Every structure is written in structure tokens, then in C-alpha cells.
Amino acid sequence: MTRRVLIAGNWKMNMLRAEGEALASALAKDFAVGAGADMLVCPPATLIAPVAAVLNGGAISVGGQDCHMNESGAHTGDVAAAMIKDLGGSHVIVGHSERRADHGESDATVKAKAEAALAAGLVPIVCVGETEAERDAGKAEAVVEAQIRGSLPAGATETGVVIAYEPVWAIGTGRTPTIDDIAAMHAHMRKVAGSMLGSAGALLLLYGGSVKPGNAAEILALEDVDGALVGGASLKAEDFLAIAAAA
């Protein structure tokens, strides 16, 4: 089955308004409708509205980096999925390893957030990935499988959710697993997700973890890799566009 490649940029906690608008403008200038991949940017919550205004419904979509599991309420500092949708968002990242580690988010929390995203009309990008110690212990596939089984939202379909595999030890380090390791993990992920969803032939599986122009083509050529979740390289228009062009 042919799946449309998705190149998603996680801007994390970077940039003020002028910088975000400039980056969005540079990306929009050189990324055209009908390109070989779909492009998504996930800026900080403060920048979703201005970035969406710059992109103006064009070829590049906008998403959030996190959402709360509840629709509204006394949750100071949190953002509801419907708020992201209201600002023009189409996707939201949930369960990123930095949220799991820094904020103690469990699989159950991630699942609840993904369900909130679906209810608001957003596509959740559910992040999974093992630590270096877990990989060295031979537990990588078991850890990722448990995260998928515990984090995928009830009611998900293979076209309504995205899974991003990010080995924790490779994020922002410049290190990546071998091509064989990435291929094996993504094949395993599709098998696990398929057992839950009934079918996973159309499910998008993204790879993240030090993706850059120099390694993007080799990674994106793998059968079960349907795109990338890009961190640092997504903050530079030239690099991010080069990754998309490699698809």
C-alpha cells in the first residue's frame, strides 16, 4: 500500500513570534502543494496562531506539541485539544519522551490525551521509544510494544492516528540506530498496531531521533518508515526542506 510521507517538525520550546513567523514564511516560500511529502510544523503553543496565519491554509499544516486530556477546566498552564484545533491545528504530538520523562506521563495519560485529540478532530502523533539501557538489555521491541498497546487511543483507526518511534538515546544526540534496527522496529510496530486496529497498512509510522539531511534519504527509503518527526533540523528552513525533499 502506498502511504503519503509526512515530515513533521517539532520546534519544542524554541523561538519567539518574529522568529517563528520568519521560519514559517521561509518554509512556505519553498514548499509547494504536490511535493513528494506532506509537511507539518508543531510550534510552541504561543506560536500556533501566528504560524497558522503565515501558512494560511497552504501546503504546510500546523499542530501542537501537547494537549490536556480534558476539554476544559481548572488546569492552569495546560492547553486543550479543541484550543489547538480552534487556532488552525490539524495534529498534536502526545507522549513525547521529553513529556514522559520531564512530566512523568504514563501510557494511560498518553492514551487519554490521544483520545482527547481525536474527540477534538485532531490527529494524535503518539510517540514511543526505548532508552539506551532498555536497548542494551535487549528489551527495545518489548518496551515499544508495551507503549503502543498502552498509549493508542480507543476508537483509533489506521488513518486517524500516527505513531512516531523515537529511541530516547538518539534524540538530539547525533546518534541513530542502524538502518536494520530502524527497519526491524518499524516492521514490529506495524504488526503490533495492526493487531490492535484490525489493519495497519495505511497507518503512518514516523522515525525520529537526529534526523538530518545527510541521513534522511536512507531512513525514509525503508518500507515501513512513512516519514520523520524532526527536532533540531526543523528549526532551519534549509535543513527541514532538504529532509522533505529526500522523501
N, C-alpha and C positions, 0 to 999 in steps of 0.2 A: 504494500500500500504506500502510495506517495503521500508524504506528510509535508506541509509547508513549514519551512525552517523559521524559528523565532530567535532573534538575537535581542536579549533583554539586558538593559543596563541598570545596575543597582548603584545609585550615586551615594548611598549611605549618608553619613552626616557631614556633607561637604557642600560648599558654595552658598553664597548669598544671592539675592534676587538678580542682580545685574549679571553675575557670572552664569547663573542658571539659564537666564534668558539668552545670553550670548551663545552658550553651548547649544541650546535647543535650536537657535537660529542657524548656527553653522551646520548642524546635522540636517535640518530641513532643507537647507540650500542644496545639499549634495546627495540626498537620499530621495529616490523617486518612486512613485507608485509603480508597481510592476517589477520592482527589483527582485533579485533571487531569494530574498528573505524578507520576513516581516521584522520591523524594528519596534521595540518598546523601551521607554525610559521610565525609571522609577525614582523620582527625586524625593528629597525630604518633604514632609507634609506641608511645610511652609512654601514650597515652590511648585506644588502640583498645579494650582490655579494659574500662576503666571506662565509656567511652561506650557500648559494646555492652551493658553491664549496665543502663545507664539506659534505652536504647532497647528492650531486652528483646524482640527479635524482632518489633517492631511495624512501623509503616508506613515507617520510615526505615531504610535499610541502612547498613552501615559498611564502609569499605575502608581500605587502606593507601596511603601516598604513594610507596612504592618497595619493591622486593624484590630479593634477590640471585638470580643465575642458577643457583646450586647449591642442592641440597636441604639440605645441612648442610656443616660443615667448619670449617677454620681461617680464618674471615673476621670478624675482630674488628670489632664495631660494626655488622655487617650483620644484616638480618632476612630469613629465608627465606619464600617464599610460603606454605608449609604452616603457618608460625607465625602468619601473618595469618589464614589460614583457621581455625586452631585457636582463635583469640580471637573468632571470630564474623564475620570479614570475608567479603565476597562479591566485592569488586572490589579492584584495585590499580592505581594510576597508574604508568606506566612511560614513560621518555623525556621527562619534562617538560623544557622548555627550560632551567630552572634546573639540572637534573641534567646535561643535555648540556653546558652552559657551565661550571658550577662543578666538575663531576667528570669532564669530558672524555668523556662517554658517546657512543659511536658508534652508528650504526644497528644494527650487528651486536650490540652489547651490549644495546641495547633489545630487539632481536628475541629474544635468549637469555633475557632477563628475562620477556618476554611468554610465551615457551614454558614457562618455569618456572611462571608463574602458571596457565596452562592445565592443566599437569600436576597442580597442587595443587587444582584445582577452582575457581579464581578467574577472574573476567572481567577481562582486562587492558584498561585505558584507555590506548591508545597515543597519545602526544602528538606533534604535528608543528607546524611553523610556521617562517616565514622571518624574517630580521632586516630592519631598515629599509633597510639598504644593498642587500640582495637584492631587496626590493620595488622600490626606486627604480631598480634596474638592469633591471627587467622580468623578473626570474627567479623570482618568488614561486611560480607554479604548478609550475615545473620543480623547485624546491627541495623543495616539499611532496610532489610525486610521487615524487622520489627517496627521501625519508624514508619514505613509505608502503611503497614497494617493498622498502626495506632493513630496515624495522622490523616489518612484520606477521609474526606467528609462523607457522611451518609448522603445518599442521593446523587453522588457524583457520577458523571458519565465520562467516557473516554475523550470527548471533545469539550467537556466543561471544566476540566481541571488540567493543570500542568504539574509535572514533578521535576524538580531540579536536584541533581546529585552534585553535592559539593563536599569532597573529602576535606574535613576540617583542617587538616595539616597542610593543605595546598592553597588555602585562601590567603592571597596577598603575600605569599612566601616566595613566589617564583618557581616553586616546585610543582610538578604534576605527576600523577600516576603514569605508568607506561600505557601506551596505546592499547595493548592487550588487556590491561587491568580495567581501563575505561570501557572497552567493548564488552568484557565479561560482566561488569557491574550493570551496565545499561540493559543487556540481554536479560539478566536476572530480574531487574526492576520491571521490565515489561511483562515477564512471566508472572511475577507476584501481583502486579496491578491487574493483569488480565484475569487472575483467579478471583479477584475482588469485584471487578467491574463487569465481568462476563466476556469482555473483549478489550484488547488494548492496542489493536492495530492502528487506530487513529490517535492514540494518546501521544502527546508531545513530551519527550524526555530531554531535558536540557543538561548540559555539563557546565559546571562552574568550578573555579579554582585556578587562578593565574592563567586565564585565557588571554592570549595576546595575538597580534597579527602574525607573529612567527610560528605559532603552533596551531592556529585556528583551522586552517585548511585540513590538516591531518586528522584533527579531532572531529570536525564536522563531517568528514567523509565516512565515518563509521556508520554502520547500518542502523543502529538503534539510538544514535545521537541526533536529535532533531533541532538542535540549536544550542545556545550558550547563555548562561547567566554571568554577566561580565561585571567585575568590580572596578578596580583602578583604571583599566584601559577604557572604560566607558566615560571617563572624565575628560578624555582628549578626543575631540571630534575626528581627527585623522586616524587614530588607532581604532576607534569604535567603528568607523565606516569601513576600515580595512578588514576588520573581523567579519562584518556583514557581507562584504564583497567576496570573502573566502568561501561563503556558503555554496 
